[in-house]
Amino acid sequence: MLEAAFSTKVLKKLRAEIGGSWRKNPVSKFGSSGIGDIVGCVKGRYVEIELKAPGKYRHPLVGCSDLQLAHGKEVMDNGGVWICEDNLNELLELLSQALHL
């Protein structure tokens, strides 16, 4: 599955099962590098999700650029939730744990 199709599937699940406000972060030359593919807010918590194509890497973090990792650390250092994942079930589990749902 390509990352674009995966992100559409993830957005639908997030909206249906987690709730909150979610949007796909558009990629363009005018955007900031390193920001997650999906940005959301759930019960007042800021969330960014960096998606990787399922099965492309031995671990999703391997596919992250230095900018993505640095941005993810900045989000977490400031109380937000940052997750990099290539498996929908794992993503939902990690997000539920992080948000105490």
N, CA, C and O atoms as CSV, one atom per row, in Angstrom:
chain,resi,resn,atom,element,x,y,z
A,1,MET,N,N,0.858,-1.183,0.000
A,1,MET,CA,C,0.000,0.000,0.000
A,1,MET,C,C,0.896,1.236,0.000
A,1,MET,O,O,1.860,1.313,0.761
A,2,LEU,N,N,0.576,2.183,-0.843
A,2,LEU,CA,C,1.322,3.426,-0.891
A,2,LEU,C,C,0.980,4.295,0.316
A,2,LEU,O,O,-0.090,4.161,0.910
A,3,GLU,N,N,1.907,5.187,0.667
A,3,GLU,CA,C,1.704,6.049,1.830
A,3,GLU,C,C,0.452,6.928,1.679
A,3,GLU,O,O,-0.237,7.169,2.670
A,4,ALA,N,N,0.145,7.405,0.488
A,4,ALA,CA,C,-1.031,8.256,0.278
A,4,ALA,C,C,-2.319,7.501,0.594
A,4,ALA,O,O,-3.205,8.040,1.257
A,5,ALA,N,N,-2.430,6.269,0.129
A,5,ALA,CA,C,-3.622,5.459,0.417
A,5,ALA,C,C,-3.682,5.125,1.905
A,5,ALA,O,O,-4.759,5.109,2.502
A,6,PHE,N,N,-2.522,4.858,2.496
A,6,PHE,CA,C,-2.447,4.555,3.926
A,6,PHE,C,C,-2.913,5.755,4.747
A,6,PHE,O,O,-3.646,5.585,5.721
A,7,SER,N,N,-2.500,6.962,4.371
A,7,SER,CA,C,-2.896,8.157,5.133
A,7,SER,C,C,-4.406,8.385,5.082
A,7,SER,O,O,-4.997,8.812,6.073
A,8,THR,N,N,-5.034,8.107,3.945
A,8,THR,CA,C,-6.490,8.239,3.824
A,8,THR,C,C,-7.190,7.249,4.754
A,8,THR,O,O,-8.159,7.592,5.430
A,9,LYS,N,N,-6.687,6.031,4.775
A,9,LYS,CA,C,-7.252,4.995,5.648
A,9,LYS,C,C,-7.078,5.378,7.125
A,9,LYS,O,O,-7.999,5.216,7.925
A,10,VAL,N,N,-5.901,5.881,7.475
A,10,VAL,CA,C,-5.623,6.294,8.854
A,10,VAL,C,C,-6.545,7.435,9.275
A,10,VAL,O,O,-7.114,7.394,10.366
A,11,LEU,N,N,-6.699,8.441,8.435
A,11,LEU,CA,C,-7.583,9.572,8.760
A,11,LEU,C,C,-9.010,9.114,9.043
A,11,LEU,O,O,-9.630,9.571,10.003
A,12,LYS,N,N,-9.527,8.224,8.223
A,12,LYS,CA,C,-10.889,7.714,8.429
A,12,LYS,C,C,-11.013,7.018,9.782
A,12,LYS,O,O,-11.989,7.224,10.503
A,13,LYS,N,N,-10.023,6.195,10.124
A,13,LYS,CA,C,-10.044,5.481,11.410
A,13,LYS,C,C,-9.918,6.439,12.584
A,13,LYS,O,O,-10.621,6.285,13.583
A,14,LEU,N,N,-9.043,7.415,12.481
A,14,LEU,CA,C,-8.859,8.380,13.562
A,14,LEU,C,C,-10.157,9.132,13.840
A,14,LEU,O,O,-10.562,9.283,14.993
A,15,ARG,N,N,-10.796,9.595,12.790
A,15,ARG,CA,C,-12.046,10.344,12.943
A,15,ARG,C,C,-13.157,9.471,13.516
A,15,ARG,O,O,-13.964,9.933,14.322
A,16,ALA,N,N,-13.196,8.210,13.098
A,16,ALA,CA,C,-14.263,7.301,13.542
A,16,ALA,C,C,-14.025,6.753,14.943
A,16,ALA,O,O,-14.971,6.626,15.720
A,17,GLU,N,N,-12.778,6.425,15.280
A,17,GLU,CA,C,-12.512,5.711,16.528
A,17,GLU,C,C,-11.892,6.553,17.645
A,17,GLU,O,O,-12.105,6.262,18.822
A,18,ILE,N,N,-11.138,7.580,17.300
A,18,ILE,CA,C,-10.469,8.390,18.311
A,18,ILE,C,C,-11.227,9.688,18.565
A,18,ILE,O,O,-11.287,10.166,19.698
A,19,GLY,N,N,-11.802,10.253,17.515
A,19,GLY,CA,C,-12.487,11.539,17.639
A,19,GLY,C,C,-11.473,12.670,17.572
A,19,GLY,O,O,-10.325,12.461,17.181
A,20,GLY,N,N,-11.892,13.849,17.948
A,20,GLY,CA,C,-11.011,15.005,17.876
A,20,GLY,C,C,-11.058,15.645,16.505
A,20,GLY,O,O,-11.972,15.403,15.718
A,21,SER,N,N,-10.068,16.457,16.236
A,21,SER,CA,C,-9.963,17.171,14.965
A,21,SER,C,C,-8.687,16.727,14.265
A,21,SER,O,O,-7.605,16.792,14.848
A,22,TRP,N,N,-8.804,16.281,13.030
A,22,TRP,CA,C,-7.674,15.752,12.278
A,22,TRP,C,C,-7.613,16.357,10.893
A,22,TRP,O,O,-8.644,16.639,10.282
A,23,ARG,N,N,-6.389,16.558,10.390
A,23,ARG,CA,C,-6.234,16.976,8.999
A,23,ARG,C,C,-4.919,16.457,8.455
A,23,ARG,O,O,-3.951,16.245,9.186
A,24,LYS,N,N,-4.917,16.261,7.160
A,24,LYS,CA,C,-3.687,15.841,6.481
A,24,LYS,C,C,-2.865,17.095,6.233
A,24,LYS,O,O,-3.372,18.097,5.728
A,25,ASN,N,N,-1.610,17.028,6.587
A,25,ASN,CA,C,-0.708,18.145,6.378
A,25,ASN,C,C,-0.244,18.120,4.921
A,25,ASN,O,O,0.457,17.194,4.512
A,26,PRO,N,N,-0.625,19.122,4.143
A,26,PRO,CA,C,-0.246,19.102,2.729
A,26,PRO,C,C,1.258,19.337,2.556
A,26,PRO,O,O,1.861,20.159,3.246
A,27,VAL,N,N,1.830,18.608,1.635
A,27,VAL,CA,C,3.250,18.764,1.336
A,27,VAL,C,C,3.382,19.767,0.193
A,27,VAL,O,O,2.779,19.597,-0.867
A,28,SER,N,N,4.168,20.802,0.417
A,28,SER,CA,C,4.421,21.775,-0.644
A,28,SER,C,C,5.738,22.484,-0.354
A,28,SER,O,O,6.302,22.352,0.732
A,29,LYS,N,N,6.209,23.221,-1.319
A,29,LYS,CA,C,7.467,23.946,-1.123
A,29,LYS,C,C,7.291,25.101,-0.142
A,29,LYS,O,O,8.280,25.678,0.310
A,30,PHE,N,N,6.045,25.446,0.193
A,30,PHE,CA,C,5.791,26.537,1.123
A,30,PHE,C,C,5.625,26.076,2.567
A,30,PHE,O,O,5.571,26.900,3.481
A,31,GLY,N,N,5.546,24.763,2.777
A,31,GLY,CA,C,5.359,24.208,4.119
A,31,GLY,C,C,6.676,24.065,4.860
A,31,GLY,O,O,7.751,24.224,4.282
A,32,SER,N,N,6.579,23.765,6.140
A,32,SER,CA,C,7.766,23.542,6.961
A,32,SER,C,C,8.188,22.082,6.873
A,32,SER,O,O,7.350,21.182,6.933
A,33,SER,N,N,9.459,21.855,6.734
A,33,SER,CA,C,9.988,20.489,6.670
A,33,SER,C,C,9.930,19.835,8.037
A,33,SER,O,O,10.141,20.485,9.061
A,34,GLY,N,N,9.643,18.548,8.042
A,34,GLY,CA,C,9.667,17.779,9.276
A,34,GLY,C,C,8.333,17.610,9.964
A,34,GLY,O,O,8.202,16.756,10.841
A,35,ILE,N,N,7.339,18.396,9.596
A,35,ILE,CA,C,6.025,18.294,10.237
A,35,ILE,C,C,5.352,16.998,9.794
A,35,ILE,O,O,5.462,16.594,8.636
A,36,GLY,N,N,4.648,16.345,10.736
A,36,GLY,CA,C,4.008,15.067,10.478
A,36,GLY,C,C,2.990,15.111,9.350
A,36,GLY,O,O,2.510,16.177,8.967
A,37,ASP,N,N,2.671,13.938,8.826
A,37,ASP,CA,C,1.710,13.817,7.728
A,37,ASP,C,C,0.291,14.145,8.172
A,37,ASP,O,O,-0.503,14.674,7.394
A,38,ILE,N,N,-0.024,13.829,9.423
A,38,ILE,CA,C,-1.352,14.091,9.966
A,38,ILE,C,C,-1.193,14.885,11.257
A,38,ILE,O,O,-0.370,14.555,12.111
A,39,VAL,N,N,-1.994,15.933,11.381
A,39,VAL,CA,C,-1.953,16.795,12.558
A,39,VAL,C,C,-3.343,16.777,13.182
A,39,VAL,O,O,-4.348,16.823,12.473
A,40,GLY,N,N,-3.397,16.708,14.515
A,40,GLY,CA,C,-4.692,16.659,15.165
A,40,GLY,C,C,-4.673,17.218,16.571
A,40,GLY,O,O,-3.623,17.536,17.130
A,41,CYS,N,N,-5.863,17.325,17.121
A,41,CYS,CA,C,-6.046,17.742,18.501
A,41,CYS,C,C,-7.143,16.873,19.094
A,41,CYS,O,O,-8.248,16.793,18.557
A,42,VAL,N,N,-6.823,16.216,20.218
A,42,VAL,CA,C,-7.776,15.338,20.886
A,42,VAL,C,C,-7.804,15.723,22.359
A,42,VAL,O,O,-6.798,15.625,23.061
A,43,LYS,N,N,-8.973,16.161,22.814
A,43,LYS,CA,C,-9.151,16.541,24.220
A,43,LYS,C,C,-8.068,17.508,24.679
A,43,LYS,O,O,-7.524,17.373,25.775
A,44,GLY,N,N,-7.763,18.482,23.832
A,44,GLY,CA,C,-6.792,19.507,24.168
A,44,GLY,C,C,-5.343,19.128,23.965
A,44,GLY,O,O,-4.464,19.944,24.239
A,45,ARG,N,N,-5.054,17.924,23.498
A,45,ARG,CA,C,-3.664,17.489,23.254
A,45,ARG,C,C,-3.330,17.597,21.774
A,45,ARG,O,O,-4.075,17.125,20.915
A,46,TYR,N,N,-2.210,18.220,21.498
A,46,TYR,CA,C,-1.697,18.350,20.143
A,46,TYR,C,C,-1.058,17.023,19.728
A,46,TYR,O,O,-0.293,16.433,20.491
A,47,VAL,N,N,-1.373,16.559,18.521
A,47,VAL,CA,C,-0.871,15.273,18.034
A,47,VAL,C,C,-0.348,15.432,16.605
A,47,VAL,O,O,-0.981,16.062,15.758
A,48,GLU,N,N,0.823,14.845,16.363
A,48,GLU,CA,C,1.342,14.738,14.997
A,48,GLU,C,C,1.665,13.279,14.736
A,48,GLU,O,O,2.211,12.583,15.593
A,49,ILE,N,N,1.321,12.832,13.543
A,49,ILE,CA,C,1.595,11.455,13.145
A,49,ILE,C,C,2.395,11.472,11.852
A,49,ILE,O,O,1.968,12.038,10.845
A,50,GLU,N,N,3.542,10.853,11.900
A,50,GLU,CA,C,4.381,10.687,10.713
A,50,GLU,C,C,4.143,9.272,10.203
A,50,GLU,O,O,4.437,8.296,10.892
A,51,LEU,N,N,3.618,9.171,9.010
A,51,LEU,CA,C,3.316,7.857,8.438
A,51,LEU,C,C,4.411,7.408,7.487
A,51,LEU,O,O,5.013,8.213,6.776
A,52,LYS,N,N,4.651,6.124,7.492
A,52,LYS,CA,C,5.559,5.507,6.537
A,52,LYS,C,C,4.796,4.415,5.804
A,52,LYS,O,O,3.898,3.788,6.367
A,53,ALA,N,N,5.154,4.190,4.554
A,53,ALA,CA,C,4.486,3.155,3.766
A,53,ALA,C,C,4.628,1.813,4.481
A,53,ALA,O,O,5.733,1.430,4.866
A,54,PRO,N,N,3.517,1.097,4.660
A,54,PRO,CA,C,3.565,-0.181,5.370
A,54,PRO,C,C,4.586,-1.155,4.760
A,54,PRO,O,O,4.583,-1.418,3.558
A,55,GLY,N,N,5.453,-1.676,5.628
A,55,GLY,CA,C,6.416,-2.680,5.224
A,55,GLY,C,C,7.645,-2.180,4.480
A,55,GLY,O,O,8.494,-2.983,4.095
A,56,LYS,N,N,7.760,-0.893,4.272
A,56,LYS,CA,C,8.888,-0.370,3.490
A,56,LYS,C,C,10.203,-0.412,4.273
A,56,LYS,O,O,11.267,-0.648,3.700
A,57,TYR,N,N,10.121,-0.181,5.582
A,57,TYR,CA,C,11.322,-0.149,6.423
A,57,TYR,C,C,11.229,-1.229,7.495
A,57,TYR,O,O,10.131,-1.658,7.850
A,58,ARG,N,N,12.376,-1.670,8.014
A,58,ARG,CA,C,12.361,-2.676,9.081
A,58,ARG,C,C,11.732,-2.119,10.339
A,58,ARG,O,O,11.190,-2.872,11.149
A,59,HIS,N,N,11.796,-0.807,10.512
A,59,HIS,CA,C,11.108,-0.099,11.601
A,59,HIS,C,C,10.765,1.279,11.060
A,59,HIS,O,O,11.583,1.879,10.363
A,60,PRO,N,N,9.568,1.805,11.363
A,60,PRO,CA,C,9.161,3.096,10.791
A,60,PRO,C,C,10.155,4.236,11.037
A,60,PRO,O,O,10.343,5.084,10.166
A,61,LEU,N,N,10.795,4.265,12.219
A,61,LEU,CA,C,11.725,5.361,12.515
A,61,LEU,C,C,12.927,5.386,11.580
A,61,LEU,O,O,13.549,6.432,11.396
A,62,VAL,N,N,13.258,4.234,10.986
A,62,VAL,CA,C,14.372,4.174,10.047
A,62,VAL,C,C,14.100,5.077,8.845
A,62,VAL,O,O,15.030,5.631,8.260
A,63,GLY,N,N,12.845,5.222,8.482
A,63,GLY,CA,C,12.478,6.039,7.330
A,63,GLY,C,C,12.367,7.519,7.607
A,63,GLY,O,O,12.125,8.298,6.685
A,64,CYS,N,N,12.537,7.933,8.854
A,64,CYS,CA,C,12.415,9.351,9.216
A,64,CYS,C,C,13.694,10.124,8.912
A,64,CYS,O,O,14.801,9.629,9.124
A,65,SER,N,N,13.524,11.331,8.417
A,65,SER,CA,C,14.676,12.207,8.198
A,65,SER,C,C,15.109,12.811,9.537
A,65,SER,O,O,14.375,12.752,10.524
A,66,ASP,N,N,16.289,13.383,9.555
A,66,ASP,CA,C,16.767,14.057,10.773
A,66,ASP,C,C,15.824,15.181,11.175
A,66,ASP,O,O,15.580,15.395,12.362
A,67,LEU,N,N,15.285,15.910,10.175
A,67,LEU,CA,C,14.336,16.992,10.468
A,67,LEU,C,C,13.060,16.455,11.113
A,67,LEU,O,O,12.537,17.053,12.053
A,68,GLN,N,N,12.565,15.339,10.613
A,68,GLN,CA,C,11.358,14.741,11.183
A,68,GLN,C,C,11.592,14.300,12.620
A,68,GLN,O,O,10.753,14.537,13.489
A,69,LEU,N,N,12.727,13.660,12.873
A,69,LEU,CA,C,13.036,13.213,14.228
A,69,LEU,C,C,13.216,14.397,15.177
A,69,LEU,O,O,12.737,14.359,16.310
A,70,ALA,N,N,13.893,15.434,14.728
A,70,ALA,CA,C,14.096,16.620,15.561
A,70,ALA,C,C,12.766,17.304,15.857
A,70,ALA,O,O,12.527,17.746,16.981
A,71,HIS,N,N,11.912,17.389,14.858
A,71,HIS,CA,C,10.602,18.009,15.066
A,71,HIS,C,C,9.756,17.173,16.019
A,71,HIS,O,O,9.074,17.717,16.888
A,72,GLY,N,N,9.800,15.853,15.859
A,72,GLY,CA,C,9.066,14.966,16.758
A,72,GLY,C,C,9.509,15.134,18.195
A,72,GLY,O,O,8.677,15.149,19.102
A,73,LYS,N,N,10.809,15.262,18.417
A,73,LYS,CA,C,11.332,15.480,19.769
A,73,LYS,C,C,10.837,16.813,20.322
A,73,LYS,O,O,10.477,16.909,21.496
A,74,GLU,N,N,10.820,17.839,19.474
A,74,GLU,CA,C,10.338,19.157,19.903
A,74,GLU,C,C,8.862,19.094,20.320
A,74,GLU,O,O,8.473,19.683,21.328
A,75,VAL,N,N,8.054,18.385,19.546
A,75,VAL,CA,C,6.633,18.228,19.878
A,75,VAL,C,C,6.486,17.543,21.236
A,75,VAL,O,O,5.726,18.002,22.089
A,76,MET,N,N,7.214,16.449,21.429
A,76,MET,CA,C,7.109,15.700,22.686
A,76,MET,C,C,7.672,16.494,23.868
A,76,MET,O,O,7.122,16.440,24.968
A,77,ASP,N,N,8.758,17.227,23.646
A,77,ASP,CA,C,9.334,18.046,24.715
A,77,ASP,C,C,8.373,19.135,25.188
A,77,ASP,O,O,8.489,19.634,26.307
A,78,ASN,N,N,7.423,19.495,24.326
A,78,ASN,CA,C,6.464,20.539,24.662
A,78,ASN,C,C,5.084,20.000,25.016
A,78,ASN,O,O,4.096,20.734,24.983
A,79,GLY,N,N,5.018,18.704,25.358
A,79,GLY,CA,C,3.780,18.115,25.848
A,79,GLY,C,C,2.859,17.529,24.805
A,79,GLY,O,O,1.783,17.033,25.139
A,80,GLY,N,N,3.261,17.574,23.545
A,80,GLY,CA,C,2.441,17.000,22.485
A,80,GLY,C,C,2.734,15.524,22.302
A,80,GLY,O,O,3.618,14.963,22.949
A,81,VAL,N,N,1.982,14.910,21.413
A,81,VAL,CA,C,2.160,13.498,21.083
A,81,VAL,C,C,2.687,13.428,19.648
A,81,VAL,O,O,2.120,14.034,18.739
A,82,TRP,N,N,3.766,12.688,19.460
A,82,TRP,CA,C,4.334,12.483,18.125
A,82,TRP,C,C,4.548,10.996,17.954
A,82,TRP,O,O,5.186,10.345,18.781
A,83,ILE,N,N,4.007,10.467,16.871
A,83,ILE,CA,C,4.117,9.031,16.597
A,83,ILE,C,C,4.535,8.847,15.144
A,83,ILE,O,O,4.015,9.509,14.246
A,84,CYS,N,N,5.475,7.945,14.929
A,84,CYS,CA,C,5.859,7.535,13.581
A,84,CYS,C,C,5.502,6.062,13.468
A,84,CYS,O,O,5.965,5.241,14.261
A,85,GLU,N,N,4.674,5.728,12.480
A,85,GLU,CA,C,4.194,4.345,12.405
A,85,GLU,C,C,3.836,3.967,10.973
A,85,GLU,O,O,3.524,4.819,10.141
A,86,ASP,N,N,3.890,2.646,10.710
A,86,ASP,CA,C,3.493,2.123,9.401
A,86,ASP,C,C,2.415,1.044,9.521
A,86,ASP,O,O,2.073,0.384,8.540
A,87,ASN,N,N,1.889,0.875,10.727
A,87,ASN,CA,C,0.881,-0.147,10.985
A,87,ASN,C,C,-0.310,0.517,11.676
A,87,ASN,O,O,-0.154,1.118,12.739
A,88,LEU,N,N,-1.481,0.413,11.085
A,88,LEU,CA,C,-2.658,1.105,11.608
A,88,LEU,C,C,-3.031,0.647,13.011
A,88,LEU,O,O,-3.322,1.481,13.869
A,89,ASN,N,N,-3.030,-0.645,13.263
A,89,ASN,CA,C,-3.395,-1.137,14.593
A,89,ASN,C,C,-2.402,-0.675,15.653
A,89,ASN,O,O,-2.797,-0.286,16.752
A,90,GLU,N,N,-1.121,-0.716,15.324
A,90,GLU,CA,C,-0.086,-0.233,16.256
A,90,GLU,C,C,-0.261,1.259,16.517
A,90,GLU,O,O,-0.137,1.717,17.652
A,91,LEU,N,N,-0.548,2.005,15.468
A,91,LEU,CA,C,-0.757,3.444,15.596
A,91,LEU,C,C,-1.905,3.752,16.549
A,91,LEU,O,O,-1.766,4.584,17.447
A,92,LEU,N,N,-3.038,3.083,16.354
A,92,LEU,CA,C,-4.195,3.312,17.218
A,92,LEU,C,C,-3.894,2.945,18.669
A,92,LEU,O,O,-4.331,3.638,19.587
A,93,GLU,N,N,-3.153,1.864,18.878
A,93,GLU,CA,C,-2.774,1.445,20.229
A,93,GLU,C,C,-1.848,2.470,20.885
A,93,GLU,O,O,-2.064,2.862,22.032
A,94,LEU,N,N,-0.818,2.903,20.156
A,94,LEU,CA,C,0.115,3.897,20.706
A,94,LEU,C,C,-0.598,5.216,21.026
A,94,LEU,O,O,-0.344,5.840,22.056
A,95,LEU,N,N,-1.483,5.619,20.134
A,95,LEU,CA,C,-2.223,6.861,20.342
A,95,LEU,C,C,-3.159,6.755,21.536
A,95,LEU,O,O,-3.245,7.689,22.333
A,96,SER,N,N,-3.851,5.651,21.672
A,96,SER,CA,C,-4.737,5.431,22.822
A,96,SER,C,C,-3.964,5.476,24.121
A,96,SER,O,O,-4.428,6.053,25.103
A,97,GLN,N,N,-2.778,4.865,24.134
A,97,GLN,CA,C,-1.942,4.886,25.343
A,97,GLN,C,C,-1.470,6.306,25.646
A,97,GLN,O,O,-1.533,6.755,26.791
A,98,ALA,N,N,-1.003,7.001,24.632
A,98,ALA,CA,C,-0.468,8.358,24.837
A,98,ALA,C,C,-1.536,9.332,25.326
A,98,ALA,O,O,-1.252,10.241,26.106
A,99,LEU,N,N,-2.769,9.131,24.859
A,99,LEU,CA,C,-3.870,10.034,25.220
A,99,LEU,C,C,-4.703,9.518,26.397
A,99,LEU,O,O,-5.658,10.168,26.823
A,100,HIS,N,N,-4.332,8.342,26.915
A,100,HIS,CA,C,-5.049,7.724,28.035
A,100,HIS,C,C,-6.528,7.538,27.718
A,100,HIS,O,O,-7.399,7.899,28.509
A,101,LEU,N,N,-6.795,6.965,26.540
A,101,LEU,CA,C,-8.182,6.742,26.124
A,101,LEU,C,C,-8.650,5.349,26.535
A,101,LEU,O,O,-9.794,4.979,26.270
